[in-house]
Amino acid sequence: MGGPPAILDREAAGIVLDAIRSQVAFREWALGACAVMADHVHVVVGVRDDPDPSDLLRVFKAYASRALNIQCARPRAGAWWTQSGSKRRLRGDGHVLAAIRYVREQSRPLALWVMAVD
């Protein structure tokens, strides 16, 4: 990043959530949960064919950035996201459900979507 990190407000968080949900629907993936925080995003998504998680991260960042650039002033750093990001495969229903619960229990998300579990 070339400056201070981008901090999202509630409006920008809604834009990010909508962009992620749009891509999930378009690609026929299964969204388990998404929490948009002021400075990061948690996503639990099921996909076919076990692609590289880096590809999923790239898709989410690209489409969220595109939507933010259209609807919001660009951040001073010039980028919405850092170059990296945490990503991991979740093996088995137990791990997926635990991840969904983790996202659901985030403290003070600006935007939140969670599929029904339990």
CNS distance restraints for C-alpha pairs under 8 A (distance, minus, plus):
assign (resid   1 and name CA) (resid   5 and name CA) 7.29 0.50 0.50
assign (resid   1 and name CA) (resid  77 and name CA) 5.94 0.50 0.50
assign (resid   1 and name CA) (resid  78 and name CA) 7.65 0.50 0.50
assign (resid   1 and name CA) (resid  79 and name CA) 6.81 0.50 0.50
assign (resid   1 and name CA) (resid  81 and name CA) 8.00 0.50 0.50
assign (resid   1 and name CA) (resid  82 and name CA) 6.24 0.50 0.50
assign (resid   1 and name CA) (resid  83 and name CA) 7.82 0.50 0.50
assign (resid   2 and name CA) (resid  77 and name CA) 4.79 0.50 0.50
assign (resid   2 and name CA) (resid  78 and name CA) 6.97 0.50 0.50
assign (resid   3 and name CA) (resid  76 and name CA) 6.31 0.50 0.50
assign (resid   3 and name CA) (resid  77 and name CA) 4.09 0.50 0.50
assign (resid   3 and name CA) (resid  78 and name CA) 7.74 0.50 0.50
assign (resid   4 and name CA) (resid  76 and name CA) 6.89 0.50 0.50
assign (resid   4 and name CA) (resid  77 and name CA) 5.78 0.50 0.50
assign (resid   5 and name CA) (resid  39 and name CA) 7.61 0.50 0.50
assign (resid   5 and name CA) (resid  75 and name CA) 7.89 0.50 0.50
assign (resid   5 and name CA) (resid  77 and name CA) 6.60 0.50 0.50
assign (resid   5 and name CA) (resid  80 and name CA) 7.58 0.50 0.50
assign (resid   5 and name CA) (resid  81 and name CA) 7.81 0.50 0.50
assign (resid   6 and name CA) (resid  39 and name CA) 6.73 0.50 0.50
assign (resid   6 and name CA) (resid  75 and name CA) 5.64 0.50 0.50
assign (resid   6 and name CA) (resid  76 and name CA) 7.52 0.50 0.50
assign (resid   6 and name CA) (resid  77 and name CA) 7.17 0.50 0.50
assign (resid   6 and name CA) (resid  79 and name CA) 7.50 0.50 0.50
assign (resid   6 and name CA) (resid  80 and name CA) 5.62 0.50 0.50
assign (resid   6 and name CA) (resid  81 and name CA) 7.32 0.50 0.50
assign (resid   7 and name CA) (resid  38 and name CA) 5.23 0.50 0.50
assign (resid   7 and name CA) (resid  39 and name CA) 5.27 0.50 0.50
assign (resid   8 and name CA) (resid  12 and name CA) 5.53 0.50 0.50
assign (resid   8 and name CA) (resid  13 and name CA) 6.01 0.50 0.50
assign (resid   8 and name CA) (resid  37 and name CA) 7.39 0.50 0.50
assign (resid   8 and name CA) (resid  38 and name CA) 4.62 0.50 0.50
assign (resid   8 and name CA) (resid  39 and name CA) 6.38 0.50 0.50
assign (resid   9 and name CA) (resid  13 and name CA) 6.08 0.50 0.50
assign (resid   9 and name CA) (resid  38 and name CA) 6.36 0.50 0.50
assign (resid   9 and name CA) (resid 110 and name CA) 7.14 0.50 0.50
assign (resid  10 and name CA) (resid  14 and name CA) 6.26 0.50 0.50
assign (resid  10 and name CA) (resid 110 and name CA) 5.15 0.50 0.50
assign (resid  10 and name CA) (resid 111 and name CA) 6.88 0.50 0.50
assign (resid  11 and name CA) (resid  15 and name CA) 6.47 0.50 0.50
assign (resid  12 and name CA) (resid  16 and name CA) 6.30 0.50 0.50
assign (resid  12 and name CA) (resid  68 and name CA) 6.74 0.50 0.50
assign (resid  12 and name CA) (resid  72 and name CA) 7.21 0.50 0.50
assign (resid  13 and name CA) (resid  17 and name CA) 6.18 0.50 0.50
assign (resid  13 and name CA) (resid  36 and name CA) 5.66 0.50 0.50
assign (resid  13 and name CA) (resid  37 and name CA) 7.21 0.50 0.50
assign (resid  13 and name CA) (resid  38 and name CA) 7.50 0.50 0.50
assign (resid  13 and name CA) (resid 110 and name CA) 5.88 0.50 0.50
assign (resid  13 and name CA) (resid 111 and name CA) 5.62 0.50 0.50
assign (resid  14 and name CA) (resid  18 and name CA) 6.06 0.50 0.50
assign (resid  14 and name CA) (resid  36 and name CA) 7.97 0.50 0.50
assign (resid  14 and name CA) (resid 110 and name CA) 7.62 0.50 0.50
assign (resid  14 and name CA) (resid 111 and name CA) 5.74 0.50 0.50
assign (resid  15 and name CA) (resid  19 and name CA) 6.17 0.50 0.50
assign (resid  15 and name CA) (resid  64 and name CA) 7.31 0.50 0.50
assign (resid  15 and name CA) (resid  67 and name CA) 6.62 0.50 0.50
assign (resid  15 and name CA) (resid  68 and name CA) 6.55 0.50 0.50
assign (resid  16 and name CA) (resid  20 and name CA) 6.22 0.50 0.50
assign (resid  16 and name CA) (resid  36 and name CA) 7.31 0.50 0.50
assign (resid  16 and name CA) (resid  64 and name CA) 5.01 0.50 0.50
assign (resid  16 and name CA) (resid  65 and name CA) 7.87 0.50 0.50
assign (resid  16 and name CA) (resid  67 and name CA) 7.26 0.50 0.50
assign (resid  16 and name CA) (resid  68 and name CA) 7.13 0.50 0.50
assign (resid  17 and name CA) (resid  21 and name CA) 6.10 0.50 0.50
assign (resid  17 and name CA) (resid  34 and name CA) 7.15 0.50 0.50
assign (resid  17 and name CA) (resid  35 and name CA) 7.80 0.50 0.50
assign (resid  17 and name CA) (resid  36 and name CA) 6.80 0.50 0.50
assign (resid  17 and name CA) (resid  64 and name CA) 7.93 0.50 0.50
assign (resid  17 and name CA) (resid 111 and name CA) 6.72 0.50 0.50
assign (resid  17 and name CA) (resid 112 and name CA) 7.59 0.50 0.50
assign (resid  17 and name CA) (resid 113 and name CA) 7.91 0.50 0.50
assign (resid  18 and name CA) (resid  22 and name CA) 5.97 0.50 0.50
assign (resid  19 and name CA) (resid  23 and name CA) 6.29 0.50 0.50
assign (resid  19 and name CA) (resid  60 and name CA) 7.73 0.50 0.50
assign (resid  19 and name CA) (resid  63 and name CA) 6.06 0.50 0.50
assign (resid  19 and name CA) (resid  64 and name CA) 5.26 0.50 0.50
assign (resid  19 and name CA) (resid  67 and name CA) 6.64 0.50 0.50
assign (resid  20 and name CA) (resid  24 and name CA) 6.17 0.50 0.50
assign (resid  20 and name CA) (resid  60 and name CA) 5.95 0.50 0.50
assign (resid  20 and name CA) (resid  63 and name CA) 7.29 0.50 0.50
assign (resid  20 and name CA) (resid  64 and name CA) 6.63 0.50 0.50
assign (resid  21 and name CA) (resid  25 and name CA) 6.17 0.50 0.50
assign (resid  21 and name CA) (resid  31 and name CA) 7.41 0.50 0.50
assign (resid  22 and name CA) (resid  26 and name CA) 6.06 0.50 0.50
assign (resid  23 and name CA) (resid  27 and name CA) 5.97 0.50 0.50
assign (resid  23 and name CA) (resid  59 and name CA) 7.99 0.50 0.50
assign (resid  23 and name CA) (resid  60 and name CA) 7.56 0.50 0.50
assign (resid  23 and name CA) (resid  63 and name CA) 7.58 0.50 0.50
assign (resid  24 and name CA) (resid  28 and name CA) 5.88 0.50 0.50
assign (resid  24 and name CA) (resid  29 and name CA) 4.94 0.50 0.50
assign (resid  24 and name CA) (resid  30 and name CA) 6.58 0.50 0.50
assign (resid  24 and name CA) (resid  31 and name CA) 6.54 0.50 0.50
assign (resid  25 and name CA) (resid  29 and name CA) 6.28 0.50 0.50
assign (resid  25 and name CA) (resid  30 and name CA) 7.75 0.50 0.50
assign (resid  28 and name CA) (resid  47 and name CA) 7.96 0.50 0.50
assign (resid  29 and name CA) (resid  45 and name CA) 6.85 0.50 0.50
assign (resid  29 and name CA) (resid  46 and name CA) 5.77 0.50 0.50
assign (resid  29 and name CA) (resid  47 and name CA) 5.04 0.50 0.50
assign (resid  29 and name CA) (resid  48 and name CA) 7.35 0.50 0.50
assign (resid  30 and name CA) (resid  45 and name CA) 5.54 0.50 0.50
assign (resid  30 and name CA) (resid  46 and name CA) 4.81 0.50 0.50
assign (resid  30 and name CA) (resid  47 and name CA) 6.55 0.50 0.50
assign (resid  31 and name CA) (resid  43 and name CA) 7.80 0.50 0.50
assign (resid  31 and name CA) (resid  44 and name CA) 6.24 0.50 0.50
assign (resid  31 and name CA) (resid  45 and name CA) 4.54 0.50 0.50
assign (resid  31 and name CA) (resid  46 and name CA) 6.37 0.50 0.50
assign (resid  31 and name CA) (resid 114 and name CA) 8.00 0.50 0.50
assign (resid  31 and name CA) (resid 115 and name CA) 7.34 0.50 0.50
assign (resid  32 and name CA) (resid  43 and name CA) 7.63 0.50 0.50
assign (resid  32 and name CA) (resid  44 and name CA) 5.12 0.50 0.50
assign (resid  32 and name CA) (resid  45 and name CA) 5.44 0.50 0.50
assign (resid  32 and name CA) (resid  46 and name CA) 7.24 0.50 0.50
assign (resid  32 and name CA) (resid 100 and name CA) 6.14 0.50 0.50
assign (resid  32 and name CA) (resid 114 and name CA) 6.02 0.50 0.50
assign (resid  32 and name CA) (resid 115 and name CA) 5.35 0.50 0.50
assign (resid  33 and name CA) (resid  42 and name CA) 7.74 0.50 0.50
assign (resid  33 and name CA) (resid  43 and name CA) 5.73 0.50 0.50
assign (resid  33 and name CA) (resid  44 and name CA) 5.12 0.50 0.50
assign (resid  33 and name CA) (resid  45 and name CA) 7.13 0.50 0.50
assign (resid  33 and name CA) (resid 100 and name CA) 5.59 0.50 0.50
assign (resid  33 and name CA) (resid 103 and name CA) 6.44 0.50 0.50
assign (resid  33 and name CA) (resid 104 and name CA) 7.15 0.50 0.50
assign (resid  33 and name CA) (resid 112 and name CA) 7.63 0.50 0.50
assign (resid  33 and name CA) (resid 113 and name CA) 5.53 0.50 0.50
assign (resid  33 and name CA) (resid 114 and name CA) 4.21 0.50 0.50
assign (resid  33 and name CA) (resid 115 and name CA) 6.12 0.50 0.50
assign (resid  34 and name CA) (resid  41 and name CA) 7.19 0.50 0.50
assign (resid  34 and name CA) (resid  42 and name CA) 5.46 0.50 0.50
assign (resid  34 and name CA) (resid  43 and name CA) 4.45 0.50 0.50
assign (resid  34 and name CA) (resid  44 and name CA) 6.43 0.50 0.50
assign (resid  34 and name CA) (resid 103 and name CA) 6.70 0.50 0.50
assign (resid  34 and name CA) (resid 111 and name CA) 8.00 0.50 0.50
assign (resid  34 and name CA) (resid 112 and name CA) 5.74 0.50 0.50
assign (resid  34 and name CA) (resid 113 and name CA) 5.23 0.50 0.50
assign (resid  34 and name CA) (resid 114 and name CA) 6.40 0.50 0.50
assign (resid  35 and name CA) (resid  41 and name CA) 5.74 0.50 0.50
assign (resid  35 and name CA) (resid  42 and name CA) 5.14 0.50 0.50
assign (resid  35 and name CA) (resid  43 and name CA) 6.69 0.50 0.50
assign (resid  35 and name CA) (resid 103 and name CA) 6.08 0.50 0.50
assign (resid  35 and name CA) (resid 104 and name CA) 7.29 0.50 0.50
assign (resid  35 and name CA) (resid 106 and name CA) 7.37 0.50 0.50
assign (resid  35 and name CA) (resid 109 and name CA) 5.91 0.50 0.50
assign (resid  35 and name CA) (resid 110 and name CA) 7.49 0.50 0.50
assign (resid  35 and name CA) (resid 111 and name CA) 5.84 0.50 0.50
assign (resid  35 and name CA) (resid 112 and name CA) 4.50 0.50 0.50
assign (resid  35 and name CA) (resid 113 and name CA) 6.52 0.50 0.50
assign (resid  36 and name CA) (resid  40 and name CA) 6.37 0.50 0.50
assign (resid  36 and name CA) (resid  41 and name CA) 4.50 0.50 0.50
assign (resid  36 and name CA) (resid  42 and name CA) 6.50 0.50 0.50
assign (resid  36 and name CA) (resid 109 and name CA) 5.72 0.50 0.50
assign (resid  36 and name CA) (resid 110 and name CA) 5.70 0.50 0.50
assign (resid  36 and name CA) (resid 111 and name CA) 5.12 0.50 0.50
assign (resid  36 and name CA) (resid 112 and name CA) 6.37 0.50 0.50
assign (resid  37 and name CA) (resid  41 and name CA) 5.70 0.50 0.50
assign (resid  37 and name CA) (resid 108 and name CA) 7.37 0.50 0.50
assign (resid  37 and name CA) (resid 109 and name CA) 4.85 0.50 0.50
assign (resid  37 and name CA) (resid 110 and name CA) 5.45 0.50 0.50
assign (resid  37 and name CA) (resid 111 and name CA) 7.19 0.50 0.50
assign (resid  38 and name CA) (resid 109 and name CA) 7.55 0.50 0.50
assign (resid  38 and name CA) (resid 110 and name CA) 6.76 0.50 0.50
assign (resid  42 and name CA) (resid 103 and name CA) 6.41 0.50 0.50
assign (resid  43 and name CA) (resid 103 and name CA) 7.62 0.50 0.50
assign (resid  44 and name CA) (resid  96 and name CA) 7.57 0.50 0.50
assign (resid  44 and name CA) (resid  99 and name CA) 6.87 0.50 0.50
assign (resid  44 and name CA) (resid 100 and name CA) 6.48 0.50 0.50
assign (resid  47 and name CA) (resid  51 and name CA) 7.62 0.50 0.50
assign (resid  51 and name CA) (resid  55 and name CA) 7.05 0.50 0.50
assign (resid  51 and name CA) (resid  56 and name CA) 7.72 0.50 0.50
assign (resid  52 and name CA) (resid  56 and name CA) 7.11 0.50 0.50
assign (resid  53 and name CA) (resid  57 and name CA) 6.31 0.50 0.50
assign (resid  53 and name CA) (resid  87 and name CA) 6.00 0.50 0.50
assign (resid  53 and name CA) (resid  88 and name CA) 6.55 0.50 0.50
assign (resid  53 and name CA) (resid  89 and name CA) 6.99 0.50 0.50
assign (resid  54 and name CA) (resid  58 and name CA) 6.14 0.50 0.50
assign (resid  54 and name CA) (resid  87 and name CA) 7.07 0.50 0.50
assign (resid  55 and name CA) (resid  59 and name CA) 6.30 0.50 0.50
assign (resid  56 and name CA) (resid  60 and name CA) 6.29 0.50 0.50
assign (resid  57 and name CA) (resid  61 and name CA) 6.10 0.50 0.50
assign (resid  57 and name CA) (resid  85 and name CA) 7.46 0.50 0.50
assign (resid  57 and name CA) (resid  87 and name CA) 7.37 0.50 0.50
assign (resid  58 and name CA) (resid  62 and name CA) 5.94 0.50 0.50
assign (resid  59 and name CA) (resid  63 and name CA) 6.18 0.50 0.50
assign (resid  60 and name CA) (resid  64 and name CA) 5.92 0.50 0.50
assign (resid  61 and name CA) (resid  65 and name CA) 5.85 0.50 0.50
assign (resid  61 and name CA) (resid  81 and name CA) 7.17 0.50 0.50
assign (resid  62 and name CA) (resid  66 and name CA) 6.13 0.50 0.50
assign (resid  63 and name CA) (resid  67 and name CA) 6.23 0.50 0.50
assign (resid  64 and name CA) (resid  68 and name CA) 6.12 0.50 0.50
assign (resid  65 and name CA) (resid  69 and name CA) 5.95 0.50 0.50
assign (resid  65 and name CA) (resid  80 and name CA) 6.37 0.50 0.50
assign (resid  66 and name CA) (resid  70 and name CA) 6.39 0.50 0.50
assign (resid  67 and name CA) (resid  71 and name CA) 6.31 0.50 0.50
assign (resid  68 and name CA) (resid  72 and name CA) 5.30 0.50 0.50
assign (resid  68 and name CA) (resid  73 and name CA) 7.83 0.50 0.50
assign (resid  68 and name CA) (resid  74 and name CA) 7.74 0.50 0.50
assign (resid  69 and name CA) (resid  73 and name CA) 6.67 0.50 0.50
assign (resid  69 and name CA) (resid  74 and name CA) 6.06 0.50 0.50
assign (resid  74 and name CA) (resid  78 and name CA) 6.20 0.50 0.50
assign (resid  74 and name CA) (resid  79 and name CA) 7.38 0.50 0.50
assign (resid  74 and name CA) (resid  80 and name CA) 7.75 0.50 0.50
assign (resid  75 and name CA) (resid  79 and name CA) 6.32 0.50 0.50
assign (resid  75 and name CA) (resid  80 and name CA) 6.53 0.50 0.50
assign (resid  90 and name CA) (resid  95 and name CA) 5.70 0.50 0.50
assign (resid  90 and name CA) (resid  96 and name CA) 5.83 0.50 0.50
assign (resid  91 and name CA) (resid  95 and name CA) 6.15 0.50 0.50
assign (resid  91 and name CA) (resid  96 and name CA) 7.24 0.50 0.50
assign (resid  92 and name CA) (resid  96 and name CA) 6.47 0.50 0.50
assign (resid  93 and name CA) (resid  97 and name CA) 6.04 0.50 0.50
assign (resid  94 and name CA) (resid  98 and name CA) 6.14 0.50 0.50
assign (resid  95 and name CA) (resid  99 and name CA) 6.14 0.50 0.50
assign (resid  96 and name CA) (resid 100 and name CA) 6.22 0.50 0.50
assign (resid  97 and name CA) (resid 101 and name CA) 6.19 0.50 0.50
assign (resid  97 and name CA) (resid 117 and name CA) 7.35 0.50 0.50
assign (resid  98 and name CA) (resid 102 and name CA) 6.13 0.50 0.50
assign (resid  99 and name CA) (resid 103 and name CA) 6.25 0.50 0.50
assign (resid 100 and name CA) (resid 104 and name CA) 6.12 0.50 0.50
assign (resid 100 and name CA) (resid 114 and name CA) 7.18 0.50 0.50
assign (resid 101 and name CA) (resid 105 and name CA) 6.13 0.50 0.50
assign (resid 102 and name CA) (resid 106 and name CA) 6.58 0.50 0.50
assign (resid 103 and name CA) (resid 114 and name CA) 7.98 0.50 0.50
assign (resid 104 and name CA) (resid 112 and name CA) 7.54 0.50 0.50
assign (resid 104 and name CA) (resid 113 and name CA) 7.97 0.50 0.50
assign (resid 104 and name CA) (resid 114 and name CA) 6.43 0.50 0.50
